[in-house]
Amino acid sequence: NVWLMQDTTVNRTPLLTLGDLDGRVFSLSPDGKWLLFTRTAENEADINTLWAARLDQEPPLLVDLQVRNIVHFADWVPGSTLRVAYSTVEPRSAAPGWQANNDLLMRSFSTSGWVSRPTVIADSNAGGIYGWWGMTFLWSVDGSRMAFARPDGVGLVNFESGEYRRRLNITP
């Protein structure tokens, strides 16, 4: 569930009482009106599903972003309230429960429930040493660049070529 707490935990208001948020993604939009989050999937073959909720109306508007299996990264695209970036995994029965795709995609949506087809920034790839674990990403403040981190290094995403350009190699 999602609660708004003001000053102390005694002064709290429920915002979403869905009972199935899984805690992998939980990101408030820069304007504070939208929450991006993951929910436990109803389909047992999937890990979770990605949703957005408009919190400044009663009841909150829920939008299913039609994205499945998010473990490491989903976030708002800076400068755009209704656009998100994310990376996916494939569920596996062996530990840790997934094989990372190491991809990077973007998707837009509207308050009417319309969801765009994904824009592929980087295709699925091996992801370097221990690539099965997956990558995480972080936007620059102005949204012009994006950094990535994976077990064998950190670097920047080249949006034109879809390449991950390492700036620092790390021995895992």
Disulfide bonds with the S-S distance in Angstrom:
none
